[in-house]
Amino acid sequence: MAPHANGINGVNGLTNGSSAPLGSELFVVDSPNVTYTDNEIRSTYTYRTTKVTKNANGKYVAQPVSTVYDFKTNRKVPKTGLMLVGWGGNNGSTVTAGIIANRNKLSWESREGKKHANYYGSVIMASTIKLGTGEDGKEIYIPFHDMLPMLHPNDLVIGGWDISKMNLANAMDRAAVLEPDLKRQVREEMSKMHPLPSVYYPDFIAANQGDRANNVLPGTKAEHVEKIRSDIRLALVIAHFVAGIY
């Protein structure tokens, strides 16, 4: 792993912070191939490779080939939703509790001692990348998530679907993954979270899940598609499947 990012632990120094505000980038690129506007970062990159063919004499002919790419990155990170399919399952309830714990900078007691919320398991949030070499010859590393304006997990608007109407606090208990002290601290917020009704096709779901299927959408498959579409109310949504299929 690369050296720690010169004492920088995350976005503006916080692994459990939030997306950096517009104009607060950790660095800028001084290059004729990169331009900044109030809303965008535009860059041009030339990818160079070599095309190899054979001529009539059977000899290889190496021909340099260049392809120019134009990139545009929005500097303002938009409001983003995370919609989990199977939100009330083990994975969905645990992910939700983890984001809440980080958002609120929680600590809790465990059998191994006191724990603190962090994103150390995330490549984007917890790793560094080499930016270049400083004037003193030392390599400069920065947090990976500061390379470009990126969404911080704490800023996600969380929702999702599940065939069970159980609230997320009770789902968390059913999953039996988290420490009691952490569950106590996130319970109130998670008790107010209820999965949206989900599609339920028994042929694709384990038979032992039938007893908990009390939150299913009626109607035809076409009606299901339209209802799921209407559930997604933000312009930018990440849909992630966390349910189990057996």
C-alpha positions in Angstrom: 0.0 0.0 0.0 1.2 3.5 -0.7 2.3 5.7 2.2 -0.3 7.5 4.2 -1.5 10.6 2.5 0.8 13.0 4.3 -1.5 13.0 7.3 -4.7 13.4 5.3 -7.3 10.9 6.4 -10.1 11.6 4.0 -12.1 14.3 2.3 -10.8 17.5 3.8 -9.1 15.4 6.5 -12.1 13.3 7.5 -12.8 9.7 6.5 -16.3 10.1 7.9 -16.9 13.6 6.5 -18.9 14.5 3.4 -18.3 15.5 -0.2 -15.9 18.5 -0.6 -17.6 21.8 -1.4 -17.2 23.2 -4.9 -13.8 24.9 -5.4 -12.1 23.1 -2.5 -10.1 20.6 -4.5 -6.9 19.4 -2.8 -4.9 20.2 -6.0 -5.2 21.7 -9.4 -3.6 20.5 -12.7 -1.5 23.1 -14.5 -1.6 21.8 -18.1 -2.7 23.0 -21.5 -4.7 19.8 -21.7 -6.8 20.6 -18.6 -9.2 23.5 -18.2 -11.4 24.5 -15.2 -14.8 26.2 -15.4 -17.1 27.0 -12.5 -19.0 23.8 -13.0 -16.7 21.4 -14.9 -13.2 20.1 -15.3 -12.4 19.4 -19.0 -9.3 17.4 -20.0 -7.8 15.9 -23.2 -5.8 12.7 -23.1 -3.9 11.1 -26.0 -3.7 7.4 -25.7 -0.8 6.0 -27.7 -0.3 2.4 -28.7 1.3 0.5 -31.5 -0.4 -1.3 -34.3 1.5 -4.3 -35.7 0.9 -5.8 -39.1 2.8 -8.0 -41.6 4.0 -6.8 -45.0 4.2 -8.8 -48.2 7.7 -10.0 -47.2 6.4 -11.4 -43.9 8.1 -8.8 -41.8 6.3 -7.1 -38.9 5.5 -3.4 -39.4 5.0 -1.3 -36.2 2.9 1.7 -36.7 2.3 4.3 -33.9 -1.4 5.0 -33.3 -2.8 7.8 -31.3 -6.4 8.2 -30.0 -7.6 11.5 -28.4 -10.1 11.3 -25.6 -12.0 14.3 -24.2 -13.2 14.0 -20.6 -15.6 16.2 -18.7 -16.1 15.9 -14.9 -18.7 17.9 -13.0 -17.2 19.8 -10.1 -20.4 19.8 -8.1 -21.3 16.4 -6.8 -25.1 15.9 -7.2 -27.5 14.6 -4.7 -27.4 10.9 -5.1 -29.7 8.1 -4.0 -28.7 4.5 -3.1 -31.6 2.1 -3.7 -30.9 -1.4 -2.3 -32.8 -4.4 -3.6 -33.4 -6.5 -0.5 -32.9 -3.5 1.8 -34.2 -5.4 4.8 -31.8 -8.3 4.5 -28.5 -8.9 6.3 -26.4 -6.9 3.8 -28.9 -4.0 3.4 -29.4 -3.4 7.1 -25.7 -3.7 7.9 -24.7 -1.3 5.1 -27.3 1.2 6.3 -26.1 1.0 9.9 -22.5 1.5 8.8 -23.3 4.6 6.8 -25.3 6.1 9.7 -22.5 5.2 12.1 -19.9 7.0 9.9 -22.2 10.0 9.3 -22.7 10.5 13.0 -19.0 9.6 13.9 -20.1 7.0 16.3 -18.0 4.8 18.6 -19.1 1.7 20.4 -17.9 -1.0 22.7 -17.2 -4.5 21.4 -15.6 -7.7 22.8 -12.3 -6.5 21.4 -12.6 -3.0 22.9 -13.8 0.4 21.7 -14.4 0.7 17.9 -14.8 3.9 15.8 -16.8 4.2 12.6 -14.6 4.4 9.5 -14.4 3.5 5.8 -11.2 1.6 6.1 -12.6 -1.3 4.0 -13.2 0.9 1.1 -10.5 1.2 -1.7 -11.8 4.7 -2.7 -12.2 6.1 0.8 -9.2 4.6 2.6 -6.4 4.3 0.1 -3.9 6.8 -1.4 -2.5 7.4 -4.8 0.7 8.9 -6.0 0.2 12.5 -7.3 3.8 13.1 -8.3 7.2 14.1 -6.9 7.8 17.2 -4.8 10.6 19.7 -5.2 12.5 17.9 -2.5 12.4 14.7 -4.4 9.8 13.1 -2.1 6.8 11.3 -3.6 3.5 13.0 -2.8 0.5 10.8 -2.1 -3.1 12.0 -1.7 -6.4 10.3 -0.7 -7.8 8.4 -3.7 -11.1 10.1 -3.3 -9.5 13.5 -3.7 -8.3 12.8 -7.3 -11.6 14.1 -8.6 -14.9 15.4 -7.1 -16.5 12.3 -5.7 -19.6 11.4 -3.9 -19.0 10.7 -0.2 -20.9 7.7 1.2 -22.2 9.8 4.1 -24.1 12.0 1.6 -26.1 9.1 0.1 -29.9 9.2 0.3 -30.6 5.6 1.3 -33.7 3.7 0.3 -34.8 0.4 -1.3 -37.2 -2.4 -1.7 -37.8 -5.6 0.2 -40.5 -8.3 0.2 -40.6 -7.9 4.0 -42.2 -4.8 5.5 -40.0 -5.1 8.7 -38.4 -1.8 9.6 -34.6 -1.6 9.3 -34.0 -1.6 13.1 -35.8 -4.9 13.4 -34.1 -6.2 10.3 -30.8 -5.3 11.9 -31.7 -7.4 14.9 -32.7 -10.3 12.7 -29.4 -10.1 10.8 -27.5 -10.5 14.1 -24.3 -8.9 12.6 -23.7 -5.8 14.6 -22.5 -5.2 18.2 -25.3 -4.4 20.7 -23.8 -1.0 21.6 -23.8 0.1 18.0 -27.3 -1.2 17.3 -28.5 0.8 20.3 -27.1 4.0 18.9 -28.5 3.6 15.4 -31.9 2.0 16.3 -34.0 5.2 16.5 -33.1 6.3 13.0 -33.3 2.9 11.5 -36.7 2.2 13.1 -38.1 5.0 10.9 -36.9 3.3 7.7 -39.3 1.0 5.9 -38.6 -0.8 2.6 -40.8 0.0 -0.4 -42.9 -2.9 -1.6 -41.0 -5.2 -3.9 -41.6 -7.6 -6.7 -41.9 -11.2 -5.6 -41.4 -14.0 -8.1 -41.1 -17.3 -6.2 -39.2 -19.0 -9.0 -36.3 -16.7 -8.3 -36.4 -16.5 -4.5 -35.6 -19.3 -2.0 -38.6 -21.1 -0.8 -37.8 -20.4 2.8 -38.3 -16.7 2.1 -42.0 -17.1 1.4 -43.1 -16.6 5.0 -41.7 -13.1 5.2 -43.1 -12.0 1.9 -45.7 -9.5 3.3 -44.6 -6.4 1.3 -45.0 -7.4 -2.3 -46.4 -5.5 -5.3 -49.6 -6.7 -6.9 -50.3 -6.6 -10.6 -48.5 -7.6 -13.8 -44.8 -7.5 -14.6 -45.4 -4.4 -16.7 -47.1 -2.7 -13.8 -44.2 -3.7 -11.5 -41.7 -2.0 -13.8 -43.7 1.2 -13.8 -44.0 1.2 -10.0 -40.3 0.6 -9.5 -39.6 3.5 -11.9 -41.9 5.8 -10.0 -40.1 4.8 -6.7 -36.8 6.3 -8.0 -37.4 10.0 -7.4 -33.8 11.5 -7.7 -32.2 12.3 -10.9 -29.1 10.2 -10.0 -29.6 6.9 -8.3 -27.3 3.9 -7.7 -29.3 0.7 -7.6 -27.5 -2.2 -5.9 -28.7 -5.8 -5.5 -28.0 -7.0 -2.0 -30.8 -9.7 -1.8 -30.1 -13.4 -1.8 -31.1 -15.8 -4.6 -30.8 -19.5 -4.1 
